[in-house]
Amino acid sequence: MGLECTKCGKTNRDIAKYCKYCGNPFTAGENVKNGLAVIDDLVGLDNIKKEIQKMVTVIEGMKREGRLIPMNFNTVLVGYSGTAKTLIGKILCHIFYAYGLIQKEQPVTYKSNDLIGMSKGVFKQRIDDARGGVLFIDDAELLVKPEAKAGDVLNTLLAEIDRKPDDLIVIVTGLPFGLRDFLQKDENASFIGRFKNIFYIADYSPDQLTKIAEKELVKAGFIAEQPLLDKLVKRFRYLVKEEKKVDTESFPKNGHMAVQEAAKLIDSYYLRKASDKKILPEDIVGKIEERKPLEEIMKELDEFIGMKHIKDSVRDLYRQVKLRKARLEHGVGNEKPISFHSVLTGNPGTGKTSVCRIIGSIFEAIGVLDYGHIVEVDRSKMVGSYVGHTGPLVNRLCDQAMGGILFIDEAYELYQSKDDDFGHEAITTLIKRMEDDRGKYFVFAAGYQEEMERFVNSNPGLKSRVDMYFHFDDYSPGELADILKIMVKKEKYAIDDAAMEKVHIYMKELCAGKTRNFGNAREARKLFEKHIKSLQSKRIADMMDNEGFDKAELTKITAADIPDHPDPVSGQEAAPNQFEKTVDTVKQGLEQYKKDLQEIQKGLNDVSPENGEKK
């Protein structure tokens, strides 16, 4: 925004002692006012804006009374990339300087990677170089050990803050992965106590991203009218959902995403050789996300084969949520934020994931969830491979699921035994996030009925947070035949009555020999993809070379294309993720072996080599 000189009227940088054009001095009040204006102009960040304003008010009050202002303005800013952490940190530096709390205008800035390889002596010297000003450390999540303990750099920093606390302000920024776990751990209270401000910055919503993009366009001299902005919100809805599916920092997030889209819009403007400076809706390149009407979602639910009691349960859930949402909005009663963490039980292929997607869409349509997307995980994605790895993994997955549903398949695998420390940590972390972020996302845990009942009952904390139970029955032979018919139609095939009659016979025989791991709808898919298509291709392969071949044969499925009997192994599909289960079992065994070796090593270390006695 810049400081405007009251004497010559020209604009300077945001914080300055003198006008660079005429030499007129700026007051501390002018500098602070402009710094606050810069922060206020940022999109979102309401909580941080309020806290900074309160901080400024306190400093001004103490200065008026001539009080000595304590230097403990150490600050931690935690958020994903593109949430303006660095900008906020720099503005804080300007405010501290403008009020005379520090003597150095520019912070001494380091990336954590630069500090990790630095010797302790050199790092202490760098801290001394920053005294009288601000030490700014970015990417601080790298300074935390896997078990959420302070690394050597943080320990040295803490000691140096304590040694001379009155001539240094430390500002630390970092990603949530690891850093949040560190800050929330009671064992790290000594570190946390040295920081007056700890700010957690939320990701930007599609509406906020649209405002950021609009600011970028206006700053570049373009016009962004409402039709463009309406479509841009839909574009960001799509991008945010896609970003939540990608577990990587390389995908543009938050403000970076908005700036990138604004740049693409400007490219599109020039590519169509326009000259009126108006960015149009057609300049948006890429997919957009239209919200589905509730009627359309309910129609999709009704089109599912069978599941009458599930459909009734989903409709009942919709009515409950709608009522509770209305009570919350009208301040009736003592309603807590809406929470519908659920358990889905049933055999493979019974539609658990599909129904979960429908529920997510319903919650999105009625405004209970922001996105209604599904983040699908299992034990392999939630349990780490070393001590301290699991908590951050679970937290990141919960972050991805914000505004949607975290769908945990075979959730009972999280708890394998009393000695399964990693699994226990995953469950404990999950329960905490279910409570801390109540109403912001829902957890749906799925698996076999018997195992899921045992899993939920084994943990009272988890059981008390489950709001709904859905059980999915196996499909009947007739329902499996209907499912196959729908698959055939979707792929533009036509199946005749004789073929369908044979399909019904096949499904009856298949269901008669089914086992616990029966694949249900997966069996229908297997019949179509593996057998019917193969037999049809054999039947018409020779016909295709004949003159007068009727191309309609390419889409026909006849009785000759249906197997007479199921394979001996059909209906006995191996339990899903069997390979992953084996790997997990081996991992657990290796982890226990490592623990045993560590205990032996500890015992050896405690024995004096001279006389074999305990030290």
C-alpha positions in Angstrom: 0.0 0.0 0.0 2.9 2.4 0.9 3.2 5.4 3.1 1.9 8.6 1.5 4.0 11.7 2.5 1.8 14.5 3.9 4.3 17.1 2.5 4.9 16.0 -1.1 2.1 13.5 -1.5 4.3 10.8 -3.0 4.1 7.2 -1.9 6.9 5.5 -0.2 7.4 1.8 1.0 5.2 0.5 3.8 7.5 1.4 6.6 10.0 4.3 6.4 11.7 6.9 8.6 11.8 9.6 6.0 10.2 10.3 2.7 12.7 9.3 0.0 11.5 12.1 -2.2 11.5 15.2 0.1 13.1 14.0 3.3 10.0 14.6 5.5 10.1 12.4 8.6 7.3 9.8 9.2 6.0 9.3 12.7 5.8 5.9 14.5 2.0 6.3 14.4 2.0 6.7 10.6 4.2 3.7 10.2 2.1 1.5 12.5 -1.1 2.7 11.0 0.1 1.8 7.5 1.4 -1.6 8.7 -2.0 -2.4 10.2 -3.6 -1.2 6.9 -1.5 -3.7 5.0 -2.6 -6.5 7.3 -6.2 -5.4 7.2 -6.1 -5.4 3.4 -5.1 -9.1 3.5 -8.0 -11.5 2.7 -9.3 -13.5 5.7 -7.0 -13.9 8.8 -9.6 -12.2 11.0 -8.4 -13.7 14.3 -4.8 -12.7 13.6 -5.8 -9.2 12.7 -7.7 -8.8 16.0 -4.7 -10.1 18.0 -2.3 -7.8 16.3 -4.6 -4.8 16.9 -4.9 -5.8 20.6 -1.1 -6.0 20.8 -0.7 -2.6 19.2 -3.3 -1.1 21.6 -1.4 -2.5 24.6 1.9 -1.1 23.4 0.4 2.3 22.7 -1.1 2.4 26.2 2.2 1.4 27.9 4.1 4.1 25.8 1.6 6.8 26.9 2.3 6.0 30.5 6.0 5.8 30.0 6.2 2.2 31.0 9.0 -0.1 30.1 7.6 -2.4 27.4 8.7 -6.1 27.9 10.4 -7.6 24.9 8.5 -10.9 24.9 6.8 -10.5 21.6 8.2 -13.8 20.3 5.8 -15.2 17.7 5.1 -18.6 16.0 3.0 -18.6 12.8 1.8 -22.0 11.7 0.0 -22.6 8.4 0.3 -24.3 5.0 2.1 -22.5 2.1 0.5 -19.5 0.7 -1.2 -18.3 3.9 0.8 -15.1 4.2 3.0 -16.3 7.2 6.1 -14.6 5.9 4.3 -11.3 5.1 2.7 -11.2 8.5 6.0 -11.8 10.2 7.7 -9.0 8.3 4.8 -6.5 9.1 5.2 -7.4 12.8 8.9 -6.5 12.4 8.0 -3.1 11.0 5.5 -2.5 13.8 8.1 -3.4 16.5 10.6 -1.1 14.8 8.2 1.8 14.4 7.4 1.7 18.1 11.1 1.6 19.0 10.9 -1.9 20.6 13.9 -2.9 18.3 16.7 -0.8 16.9 17.3 -2.7 13.7 14.7 -2.2 10.9 15.5 -5.4 8.9 15.2 -8.8 10.5 18.0 -11.4 10.3 16.4 -14.1 8.3 17.3 -17.8 8.0 15.8 -20.8 6.3 15.8 -23.8 8.7 17.9 -25.8 6.2 20.7 -23.2 6.6 20.7 -23.7 10.4 20.6 -27.5 10.6 24.1 -27.9 9.4 25.5 -24.9 11.3 27.7 -25.5 14.3 26.4 -24.4 17.7 29.1 -21.7 18.0 28.3 -20.2 14.6 24.5 -20.3 15.3 25.1 -18.5 18.7 27.0 -15.8 16.8 24.2 -15.5 14.3 21.7 -15.0 17.1 24.0 -12.3 18.6 24.1 -10.6 15.2 20.3 -10.4 15.4 20.2 -8.9 18.9 18.6 -5.4 18.9 16.2 -6.6 16.3 14.3 -9.7 15.0 15.5 -13.2 14.3 13.2 -14.6 11.6 13.3 -18.4 11.1 11.3 -20.0 8.2 10.4 -23.7 7.6 10.7 -24.3 11.4 8.9 -27.7 11.0 12.4 -29.0 9.9 13.8 -28.2 13.3 11.5 -30.6 15.1 12.5 -34.2 15.7 10.2 -37.0 14.5 9.0 -37.7 18.0 7.8 -34.1 18.3 10.8 -33.0 20.4 13.0 -30.0 19.9 16.1 -30.5 17.7 19.5 -29.1 18.5 18.8 -25.8 16.8 15.6 -25.1 18.8 17.4 -26.1 22.1 20.2 -23.7 21.4 17.7 -21.0 20.4 15.8 -21.5 23.7 19.0 -21.2 25.7 20.0 -18.0 24.0 16.6 -16.5 24.5 16.9 -17.2 28.2 20.4 -15.9 28.4 19.5 -12.4 27.1 15.7 -12.1 26.7 15.5 -8.3 26.6 17.2 -7.5 23.3 15.8 -10.0 20.8 12.4 -10.9 19.3 12.1 -14.2 17.6 9.6 -14.9 14.8 9.2 -18.5 13.7 7.1 -19.7 10.8 6.4 -23.2 9.5 4.1 -25.8 8.1 1.7 -27.7 10.4 3.3 -31.1 9.6 5.4 -31.8 12.7 5.4 -28.2 14.0 1.8 -28.3 15.2 2.4 -31.7 17.0 5.4 -30.1 18.7 3.5 -27.1 19.9 0.6 -29.1 21.3 2.8 -31.5 23.3 2.9 -30.9 27.0 6.6 -31.9 27.2 7.4 -28.8 25.1 5.9 -26.3 27.5 9.3 -24.7 28.2 9.5 -23.7 24.5 5.9 -22.7 24.2 6.2 -20.5 27.3 8.8 -18.3 25.6 6.5 -17.3 22.8 3.8 -14.8 23.5 1.9 -15.4 20.3 1.2 -18.7 18.6 -1.0 -18.2 15.5 -2.6 -21.1 13.5 -3.5 -19.8 10.1 -6.4 -21.6 8.3 -6.4 -22.4 4.6 -8.3 -20.0 2.3 -11.8 -20.8 1.2 -12.9 -20.6 -2.5 -14.6 -17.3 -1.8 -11.4 -15.9 -0.2 -9.2 -17.3 -3.1 -11.5 -15.5 -5.5 -11.0 -12.2 -3.6 -7.2 -12.6 -3.7 -7.3 -13.3 -7.4 -9.6 -10.3 -8.0 -7.1 -8.1 -6.1 -4.3 -9.4 -8.3 -6.2 -8.6 -11.4 -7.1 -5.1 -10.3 -3.5 -4.5 -9.2 -2.5 -5.4 -12.8 -5.0 -2.9 -14.2 -7.7 -5.3 -15.3 -11.5 -5.3 -14.7 -13.1 -8.3 -12.9 -16.9 -8.1 -13.1 -19.4 -10.3 -11.1 -20.0 -13.0 -13.8 -16.3 -13.7 -13.9 -16.1 -13.8 -10.0 -19.1 -16.2 -9.8 -17.4 -18.6 -12.2 -14.0 -18.2 -10.5 -15.5 -19.3 -7.1 -16.5 -22.6 -8.9 -13.1 -22.9 -10.4 -11.5 -22.6 -6.9 -14.0 -25.1 -5.5 -12.7 -27.6 -8.0 -9.0 -26.7 -7.4 -9.3 -26.9 -3.6 -10.9 -30.3 -3.8 -8.1 -31.5 -6.1 -5.5 -30.1 -3.8 -7.0 -32.0 -0.9 -6.5 -35.2 -2.8 -2.8 -34.5 -3.3 -0.5 -35.2 -0.4 2.4 -33.0 -1.5 3.6 -29.4 -1.0 4.3 -29.1 -4.8 0.6 -28.5 -5.6 -0.1 -24.7 -5.4 -2.0 -23.9 -2.2 -3.9 -20.9 -0.9 -2.5 -17.6 -2.0 -0.1 -19.2 -4.5 -3.1 -20.9 -6.1 -5.0 -17.6 -6.4 -2.0 -15.8 -7.9 -1.4 -18.5 -10.4 -5.0 -18.5 -11.5 -5.0 -14.7 -11.9 -1.9 -15.1 -14.1 -3.6 -17.7 -16.3 -6.6 -15.3 -16.7 -4.3 -12.5 -17.9 -2.7 -15.0 -20.4 -6.1 -15.9 -21.7 -7.0 -12.2 -22.1 -4.0 -11.6 -24.3 -4.4 -14.8 -26.2 -7.9 -13.6 -27.4 -6.2 -10.3 -28.4 -8.6 -8.1 -26.3 -7.9 -4.5 -25.5 -10.7 -3.4 -23.1 -9.0 -4.7 -20.0 -12.0 -6.8 -19.1 -11.4 -10.4 -17.9 -14.3 -12.6 -19.0 -15.7 -15.8 -17.6 -14.6 -17.6 -20.8 -11.0 -16.7 -19.9 -11.1 -19.3 -17.1 -9.2 -22.4 -18.3 -9.9 -25.7 -16.7 -12.6 -27.5 -14.8 -15.1 -25.9 -12.4 -17.1 -27.5 -9.6 -20.9 -27.0 -9.7 -22.7 -27.8 -6.5 -25.2 -30.6 -7.1 -28.8 -29.9 -6.2 -30.1 -32.0 -3.3 -32.8 -33.5 -5.6 -30.2 -34.8 -8.0 -28.2 -36.3 -5.1 -31.3 -38.1 -3.7 -32.1 -39.4 -7.2 -28.6 -40.9 -7.3 -29.2 -42.6 -4.0 -32.5 -44.0 -5.2 -30.8 -45.5 -8.2 -28.6 -47.7 -6.1 -29.6 -51.3 -6.4 -31.2 -52.7 -3.1 -30.1 -51.1 0.2 -33.6 -50.1 1.2 -32.7 -49.8 4.9 -29.5 -47.9 4.1 -31.5 -45.5 1.9 -34.0 -45.0 4.7 -31.1 -44.4 7.2 -29.5 -41.8 4.9 -32.8 -40.0 4.5 -33.2 -40.1 8.3 -29.7 -38.7 8.7 -30.5 -35.9 6.3 -33.6 -34.9 8.3 -31.6 -35.0 11.6 -28.8 -32.8 10.2 -31.2 -30.4 8.6 -33.1 -30.0 11.9 -29.9 -29.5 14.0 -28.5 -27.0 11.5 -31.8 -25.0 11.7 -31.6 -25.1 15.5 -28.0 -23.9 15.5 -28.8 -21.1 13.0 -31.7 -19.9 15.1 -30.0 -20.2 18.5 -32.6 -22.7 19.7 -31.6 -25.0 22.6 -28.0 -25.8 23.5 -26.8 -27.4 20.2 -23.1 -28.2 19.8 -21.5 -28.1 16.4 -23.0 -30.8 14.2 -21.0 -34.0 14.3 -21.9 -37.3 12.5 -18.9 -39.5 12.8 -20.1 -42.9 11.6 -19.3 -46.6 11.4 -20.1 -48.5 8.2 -20.1 -52.3 8.5 -20.4 -55.0 5.8 -18.5 -57.2 3.4 -16.5 -56.0 0.5 -18.4 -54.6 -2.5 -21.6 -53.7 -0.7 -21.5 -50.0 -1.5 -20.0 -48.5 1.6 -17.7 -46.1 -0.2 -20.4 -45.1 -2.7 -22.9 -44.3 0.0 -20.2 -42.4 1.9 -19.8 -40.2 -1.3 -23.5 -39.6 -1.4 -23.6 -38.6 2.2 -20.7 -36.2 1.6 -22.6 -34.6 -1.3 -25.8 -34.3 0.9 -23.8 -32.5 3.7 -22.3 -30.2 1.1 -25.6 -29.4 -0.5 -27.2 -28.4 2.8 -24.2 -26.4 3.9 -23.1 -28.7 6.8 -19.7 -29.4 5.1 -17.8 -27.0 2.9 -16.8 -29.5 0.3 -18.2 -32.9 1.0 -15.2 -34.6 -0.6 -13.9 -38.0 0.5 -10.3 -38.7 1.6 -9.9 -42.5 1.5 -7.2 -44.0 3.7 -6.3 -47.2 5.5 -3.8 -48.3 8.1 -0.9 -48.1 5.7 -1.5 -44.3 5.2 -2.2 -43.5 8.9 0.5 -45.5 10.7 4.2 -44.3 10.5 7.3 -46.4 10.2 9.2 -44.9 13.1 8.5 -43.3 16.5 6.9 -39.9 16.2 5.9 -40.4 12.6 2.3 -41.5 13.1 0.8 -38.4 14.8 1.8 -35.9 12.0 0.6 -38.4 9.4 -2.9 -38.6 11.0 -3.0 -34.8 11.5 -2.2 -34.2 7.8 -4.9 -36.6 6.7 -7.4 -34.8 9.0 -6.3 -31.5 7.5 -6.9 -32.9 4.0 -10.4 -34.1 5.1 -11.4 -30.7 6.5 -14.8 -29.7 5.0 -15.4 -33.3 4.0 -15.1 -36.9 5.2 -12.1 -39.0 6.2 -13.1 -42.5 5.1 -11.0 -45.2 6.9 -11.3 -48.6 5.2 -10.7 -51.7 7.3 -10.4 -49.3 10.3 -10.1 -52.3 12.7 -6.6 -52.8 11.4 -5.5 -49.7 13.3 -5.7 -51.7 16.5 -3.8 -55.0 16.1 -2.8 -55.7 19.7 -2.0 -54.1 23.1 1.6 -53.8 22.0 0.7 -51.9 18.8 2.1 -48.6 19.9 1.9 -47.0 16.4 -1.7 -48.1 15.9 -2.6 -46.8 19.4 -1.0 -43.4 18.6 -3.0 -43.2 15.3 -6.3 -43.8 17.2 -5.4 -41.4 20.0 -4.5 -38.6 17.5 -7.6 -39.3 15.5 -9.9 -39.1 18.5 -8.3 -35.7 19.6 -8.9 -34.3 16.1 -12.5 -35.6 16.0 -13.1 -33.6 19.2 -11.0 -30.5 18.5 -12.4 -30.1 15.0 -16.0 -31.1 15.8 -18.3 -30.2 13.0 -15.5 -29.3 10.6 -15.2 -32.8 9.1 -16.6 -36.2 9.7 -14.8 -39.6 10.2 -16.4 -42.7 8.6 -14.8 -45.9 9.6 -15.6 -49.0 7.6 -15.0 -52.8 7.7 -16.3 -56.2 8.5 -19.1 -56.1 11.1 -17.6 -58.4 13.7 -14.2 -56.8 13.6 -15.6 -53.2 13.6 -17.8 -53.9 16.6 -14.7 -55.3 18.5 -12.6 -52.3 17.4 -15.1 -49.7 18.5 -15.9 -51.4 21.8 -12.1 -51.6 22.6 -11.8 -47.9 22.9 -14.4 -46.0 25.0 -13.1 -42.6 23.7 -13.8 -43.7 20.1 -17.1 -45.3 20.9 -18.4 -42.2 22.6 -17.7 -40.2 19.5 -19.5 -42.4 17.0 -22.9 -40.9 16.1 -24.3 -43.3 13.5 -24.0 -46.9 12.5 -24.8 -48.3 9.0 -24.8 -52.0 8.2 -24.6 -53.1 4.5 -26.1 -56.5 3.7 -24.7 -58.7 1.0 -26.5 -58.4 -2.4 -29.0 -61.1 -3.4 -28.5 -63.0 -6.7 -31.3 -60.8 -8.3 -29.6 -57.6 -7.1 -26.2 -58.7 -8.5 -27.9 -59.4 -11.8 -29.4 -56.0 -11.8 -26.0 -54.4 -11.0 -24.4 -56.2 -13.9 -27.2 -55.0 -16.2 -26.5 -51.4 -15.2 -22.7 -51.9 -15.9 -23.5 -53.3 -19.3 -25.8 -50.4 -20.2 -23.2 -47.8 -19.0 -20.6 -49.3 -21.4 -23.1 -49.1 -24.4 -23.7 -52.8 -24.6 -27.1 -54.5 -25.1 -27.9 -57.7 -23.3 -30.8 -59.9 -24.4 -33.4 -61.6 -22.2 -31.8 -65.1 -22.7 -28.5 -63.8 -21.6 -30.0 -62.1 -18.5 -31.8 -65.3 -17.6 -28.4 -67.1 -17.7 -26.9 -64.3 -15.6 -29.6 -64.9 -12.9 -28.7 -68.6 -12.8 -25.0 -67.8 -12.6 -25.5 -65.4 -9.7 -27.6 -67.9 -7.7 -24.9 -70.5 -8.0 -22.2 -67.9 -7.2 -24.1 -66.8 -4.0 -24.7 -70.4 -2.9 -21.0 -70.9 -2.6 -20.0 -67.5 -1.3 -17.5 -67.2 1.6 -16.9 -64.5 4.2 -14.9 -62.5 1.7 -17.5 -62.6 -1.1 -17.0 -59.6 -3.4 -20.6 -58.7 -3.9 -20.7 -55.9 -6.6 -17.1 -56.7 -7.4 -18.2 -60.2 -8.5 -20.6 -58.6 -11.0 -17.8 -56.4 -12.3 -15.5 -59.5 -12.5 -18.1 -61.5 -14.5 -18.5 -58.6 -16.9 -14.9 -57.6 -17.4 -13.2 -61.0 -17.1 -15.7 -63.4 -18.6 -18.5 -61.8 -20.6 -16.2 -59.5 -22.6 -13.8 -62.4 -23.3 -16.5 -64.8 -24.5 -18.1 -62.1 -26.6 -14.8 -61.2 -28.3 -14.2 -64.9 -29.1 -17.7 -65.2 -30.5 -17.5 -62.3 -33.0 -13.7 -62.4 -33.8 -14.2 -64.6 -36.9 -17.4 -62.9 -37.9 -15.7 -59.5 -38.1 -13.7 -60.7 -41.2 -16.8 -61.7 -43.1 -18.4 -59.5 -45.7 -21.6 -57.9 -44.6 -20.6 -58.0 -40.9 -23.2 -56.2 -38.9 -21.4 -53.7 -36.6 -24.4 -54.0 -34.2 -22.8 -57.3 -33.1 -20.1 -55.3 -31.4 -22.5 -54.2 -28.7 -24.6 -57.4 -28.4 -24.3 -59.7 -25.4 -26.0 -63.1 -25.9 -26.5 -66.2 -23.8 -23.4 -67.6 -25.5 -21.3 -64.9 -23.8 -22.4 -65.9 -20.3 -20.3 -68.6 -18.5 -22.3 -71.8 -17.6 -20.9 -71.9 -14.1 -18.8 -69.6 -11.8 -15.1 -70.4 -11.5 -14.3 -72.6 -8.5 -12.5 -69.6 -6.8 -15.3 -67.1 -7.6 -17.1 -65.7 -4.6 -14.0 -66.5 -2.5 -12.1 -63.4 -3.2 -9.1 -62.9 -0.9 -9.5 -60.4 1.8 -8.7 -57.0 0.5 -5.3 -55.5 1.2 -3.9 -58.9 2.2 -0.4 -58.0 1.0 -0.5 -54.7 2.9 -1.6 -56.6 6.1 1.4 -59.0 5.7 3.7 -56.0 5.3 2.2 -54.4 8.4 2.7 -57.5 10.4 6.3 -57.8 9.3 6.8 -54.1 10.2 5.4 -54.6 13.7 7.7 -57.6 14.2 10.7 -55.6 13.1 9.7 -52.7 15.3 9.4 -55.0 18.3 12.8 -56.5 17.4 14.3 -53.0 17.3 12.8 -52.2 20.7 14.3 -55.4 22.2 17.8 -54.5 20.8 17.5 -51.0 22.2 16.7 -52.4 25.7 19.7 -54.8 25.4 21.9 -51.8 24.3 20.6 -49.7 27.3 21.5 -52.6 29.6 25.0 -52.8 28.2 25.5 -49.1 28.6 24.5 -49.2 32.2 27.2 -51.8 33.0 30.7 -50.6 33.9 33.3 -52.2 31.7 35.8 -52.3 34.6 34.0 -54.4 37.1 30.7 -55.4 35.5 28.7 -53.5 38.1 26.0 -50.9 37.6 27.2 -47.4 37.2 
